[in-house]
Amino acid sequence: MKKIALIGYGEVGRILGEDLRARGESVAAFDLKLADARGHALREHALSHGITLAGSHADAVRGAELIVSAVTASQAVPVAQACASGIERGAFFLDFNSASPGAKCRAAEAINAAGGRYVEGAVMTSVPPYRIKVPLLLGGPDAAALEPLLASLGFAPKVASEKLGVASATKMCRSVMIKGLEAMVIESFTAARHYGVEDAVIASLRETFPGIEWEKQAAYFFQRVIEHGRRRSEEVREVAETVREAGLEPWSASGTAERQAWVADLADAGLFGERGSKEFARSADWRMEADRILNRDEK
C-alpha cells in the first residue's frame, strides 16, 4: 500500500480519491475549502471513502510517495511552494493543473529544490467520463520514472517529453479551441435563441460539421460552463498566458476567459438554480439555460 496525497479535493480530487481507495491505496487530502462552509460536504465524502483529511499542505504530503496537485490554475505555483516544506526526498509531485509552461517551471523549481521530483501532467479531456483513466500527458526529467507507478495505480499516462512545458503547452493550445468552442456555442446559440433562428443555425452547423451532434454538445457545454465556469475562466487565463509566452496577443483566449467568468457570475447569483442541487446544471435542453440568460434582467 502506497500513501498518496491529494492537494485539492474538488471534483477531480474526489474522483481520484475514490478510485485510488478502491484499489486499496492509502489516501490523504487537503483543500482550503475545508476551513469554510463548503468543508462539510468534503468531510462527509472523505469519511465515506476512507480518505484522511489533513490540516495543511505540508501535513498532507508528509510521508507520501506520490502527491497529486489538482487545484485551480492560479494556485498551481503557490500550492507547490506550500507543499515543498513537507515533501519527502524523492517523492513524486504530479501537477495536474491547467497552468502555462512558465508556471509549471516555477512550480518545479520549488519542488525540486526541496528534494522532490516534479512531473507535469496535462489532462487531455474532461475527467468525469474517464475518471482515473483520463488521458494524461507527462513531462519533465522524472516523467519516465513516474509513468510505471501511475500505470500501476490505474492512471493512463504517456510521456510527452523530458522537457518541462511541452505537455502543458499541448494542453493549453488545445484549450484555446476546446474552451473557446464552449464560449462560442453559448454566445452563438443564446443570441440565435433571441432572434428565433437557433434551428436554422444548428441545421447549418450540422451540414458543415456533420460529425458533431450539436444539440447534445450544446447541452453539455452549457452544463459544464455553468457548473465549472469559474475554474475554466482561470484555466483560460493561463491559456492566454501560454499564448502570450509564444509572442502572440491572446485575443481569442482572453475573450473566452471573460465569457466563462460571466457565466460563472450568473451561476453564483443563482440564475440557474441552487448550486449543489440535483437540478443545477443538469438540463438536457440548452434552450432552458439560454432563456434564463436572455431573461436575466427580469429576475
C-alpha positions in Angstrom: 0.0 0.0 0.0 1.3 3.4 -1.0 0.5 6.7 0.7 -0.8 9.2 -1.9 -1.6 12.8 -1.1 -4.2 14.8 -3.0 -3.9 18.6 -2.8 -7.2 19.9 -3.9 -10.4 18.0 -3.0 -12.7 19.3 -5.7 -14.4 17.3 -8.4 -11.1 15.9 -9.8 -9.6 15.2 -6.3 -12.6 13.3 -5.1 -12.8 11.2 -8.2 -9.1 10.3 -7.9 -9.6 9.6 -4.2 -12.5 7.3 -4.8 -10.6 5.3 -7.5 -7.3 5.1 -5.5 -9.1 3.9 -2.4 -11.0 1.3 -4.5 -7.6 -0.1 -5.3 -6.6 -0.3 -1.6 -4.2 2.7 -1.5 -3.8 5.0 1.5 -5.0 8.5 0.6 -4.7 11.8 2.4 -6.1 15.0 1.1 -6.1 18.7 1.9 -8.2 21.6 0.5 -8.5 25.2 1.6 -12.3 24.8 1.4 -12.2 22.5 4.4 -11.9 25.7 6.5 -15.2 27.3 5.3 -18.9 26.3 4.8 -18.1 24.1 1.9 -16.0 21.8 4.1 -18.9 19.8 5.5 -19.6 18.0 2.2 -15.9 17.3 1.7 -15.6 15.8 5.2 -18.6 13.6 4.6 -17.2 12.4 1.3 -13.8 11.7 2.8 -15.4 9.8 5.7 -17.5 7.6 3.4 -14.4 6.7 1.3 -11.8 6.2 4.0 -9.7 9.2 3.0 -7.7 11.0 5.7 -8.1 14.8 5.7 -5.0 16.8 6.7 -4.8 20.2 8.3 -2.3 21.7 5.9 -0.4 21.2 2.6 2.7 20.1 4.5 0.8 17.6 6.7 -0.9 16.1 3.7 2.3 15.4 1.8 4.5 14.3 4.7 5.3 10.6 4.1 3.6 10.4 0.7 5.3 8.6 -2.2 3.1 10.4 -4.7 1.5 13.9 -4.4 -1.2 14.9 -7.0 -1.9 18.7 -7.1 -5.4 19.3 -8.6 -6.3 22.9 -7.7 -7.4 26.0 -9.7 -4.9 27.2 -12.3 -4.0 30.3 -10.3 -2.9 28.2 -7.3 -0.6 25.8 -9.1 2.6 27.6 -8.1 1.5 28.6 -4.5 0.5 25.0 -3.8 3.8 23.7 -5.0 5.6 26.2 -2.7 3.3 25.3 0.2 3.9 21.5 -0.3 7.7 21.9 -0.5 8.2 22.2 3.2 6.7 18.8 3.9 7.6 16.8 0.8 9.8 13.7 1.3 13.1 13.5 -0.6 12.5 11.5 -3.8 8.7 11.8 -3.7 6.9 12.4 -6.9 4.8 15.6 -7.3 2.3 15.3 -10.1 1.0 18.7 -11.2 -2.5 18.1 -12.7 -3.2 21.8 -13.0 -4.0 23.6 -16.2 -1.2 26.1 -16.0 1.1 27.7 -18.5 4.5 26.2 -19.3 6.1 29.1 -17.4 4.0 28.5 -14.3 4.9 24.8 -14.4 8.6 25.6 -14.5 8.2 27.9 -11.4 6.3 25.1 -9.6 9.0 22.6 -10.5 11.7 24.9 -9.0 10.0 24.9 -5.6 9.5 21.1 -5.5 12.9 20.1 -6.9 14.7 22.5 -4.6 13.1 20.7 -1.6 14.2 17.3 -2.9 11.0 16.2 -4.6 10.6 15.0 -8.2 8.3 17.3 -10.1 6.4 15.9 -13.1 3.9 18.0 -15.1 0.7 16.3 -16.0 -1.6 17.5 -18.8 -5.1 16.2 -18.6 -6.2 16.0 -22.2 -10.0 15.8 -21.8 -12.8 16.0 -19.2 -12.1 13.8 -16.1 -15.6 12.6 -15.1 -16.3 10.3 -18.1 -12.8 8.6 -17.8 -12.2 9.0 -14.1 -8.6 8.0 -13.1 -8.1 6.6 -16.7 -8.3 10.1 -18.2 -5.7 10.5 -21.0 -2.7 12.1 -19.2 0.5 13.5 -20.8 3.6 13.6 -18.6 6.5 16.0 -18.9 9.9 16.7 -17.2 13.1 14.8 -16.4 11.3 12.5 -14.0 8.3 11.7 -16.2 9.6 8.4 -17.4 10.3 7.2 -13.9 6.8 8.1 -12.7 4.9 6.6 -15.7 5.0 2.9 -14.5 3.9 3.9 -11.0 1.0 5.8 -12.3 0.0 2.9 -14.6 0.1 0.5 -11.7 -2.3 2.8 -9.9 -4.8 2.8 -12.7 -3.9 6.0 -14.5 -3.5 6.3 -18.3 -0.2 8.1 -18.6 2.0 8.8 -21.6 5.3 10.6 -21.6 5.3 13.6 -23.8 8.8 15.0 -23.3 11.7 15.1 -20.9 11.5 18.9 -21.2 9.2 20.7 -18.8 6.4 22.7 -20.5 5.8 20.5 -23.6 2.9 18.6 -22.1 1.3 21.7 -20.6 1.8 23.6 -23.9 0.0 20.8 -25.7 -3.0 21.0 -23.3 -3.0 24.8 -23.3 -3.0 25.1 -27.1 -5.8 22.5 -27.3 -7.8 24.6 -24.7 -7.7 27.6 -27.0 -10.0 25.5 -29.2 -12.0 23.5 -26.7 -12.7 26.2 -24.1 -13.2 28.7 -26.9 -15.7 26.4 -28.6 -17.7 26.3 -25.3 -17.8 30.1 -25.1 -18.7 30.4 -28.8 -21.5 27.9 -28.5 -23.0 29.7 -25.5 -22.7 33.1 -27.2 -23.9 32.0 -30.6 -26.8 29.8 -29.5 -28.1 32.2 -26.9 -28.0 35.1 -29.4 -29.7 32.8 -32.0 -32.4 31.9 -29.5 -33.0 35.6 -29.0 -33.6 36.1 -32.8 -35.5 32.8 -33.2 -33.0 31.4 -35.6 -31.5 28.6 -33.5 -32.9 25.8 -35.6 -31.5 27.3 -38.8 -28.1 27.9 -37.2 -27.9 24.3 -35.9 -29.0 22.9 -39.3 -26.3 24.9 -41.0 -23.6 23.7 -38.5 -24.8 20.1 -38.9 -24.2 20.4 -42.6 -20.8 22.0 -42.2 -19.7 19.7 -39.3 -21.7 16.5 -39.7 -19.6 14.6 -37.1 -20.9 16.8 -34.2 -24.3 16.3 -32.5 -24.9 20.0 -31.9 -28.0 19.7 -29.7 -26.3 17.2 -27.4 -22.9 19.1 -27.5 -24.6 22.4 -26.7 -26.4 21.0 -23.7 -23.1 19.6 -22.4 -21.2 22.8 -23.0 -23.9 24.9 -21.1 -23.8 22.4 -18.2 -20.1 22.3 -17.8 -19.6 26.1 -18.1 -22.5 26.8 -15.7 -21.1 24.4 -13.1 -17.3 25.0 -13.7 -17.1 28.4 -15.4 -15.0 29.9 -12.6 -12.4 27.2 -12.7 -12.5 27.3 -16.5 -12.0 31.1 -16.7 -8.9 30.8 -14.5 -7.6 28.0 -16.7 -8.2 30.0 -19.9 -6.3 33.0 -18.4 -3.4 30.5 -18.1 -4.1 29.6 -21.7 -3.9 33.3 -22.6 -0.5 33.5 -20.8 0.7 30.5 -22.7 -0.2 32.3 -26.0 1.5 35.4 -24.7 4.6 33.5 -23.8 4.7 32.5 -27.5 4.8 36.1 -28.6 1.1 36.4 -29.7 -1.6 38.6 -28.3 -4.3 36.2 -26.9 -7.4 37.9 -28.2 -9.4 34.7 -28.5 -8.3 33.2 -25.2 -8.9 36.4 -23.3 -12.4 36.7 -24.7 -13.1 33.1 -23.8 -12.0 33.7 -20.2 -14.3 36.7 -19.9 -17.3 34.7 -21.3 -16.6 31.8 -18.9 -16.3 34.1 -15.9 -19.5 35.9 -17.0 -21.5 32.7 -16.9 -19.9 31.8 -13.6 -21.1 35.1 -12.2 -24.6 34.4 -13.3 -24.4 30.9 -11.7 -23.2 32.3 -8.4 -26.1 34.8 -8.5 -28.5 31.8 -8.6 -29.7 32.3 -12.2 -29.5 28.6 -13.0 -30.9 27.3 -9.7 -29.3 26.4 -6.4 -25.7 25.4 -6.8 -25.1 21.9 -5.5 -28.7 20.8 -6.0 -29.5 17.8 -8.2 -31.1 20.0 -10.8 -28.3 22.5 -11.1 -26.6 22.5 -14.5 -28.3 19.3 -15.4 -30.8 20.4 -18.1 -30.8 18.2 -21.2 -32.0 21.1 -23.3 -29.6 24.1 -23.7 -32.6 26.3 -24.6 -33.8 26.4 -21.0 -30.4 27.8 -19.9 -30.3 30.2 -22.8 -33.7 31.5 -21.9 -32.6 32.1 -18.3 -29.7 34.1 -19.6 -31.9 36.1 -22.0 -34.5 36.8 -19.3 -32.0 37.5 -16.5 -33.0 41.2 -16.1 -36.5 40.0 -15.2 -35.2 38.1 -12.1 
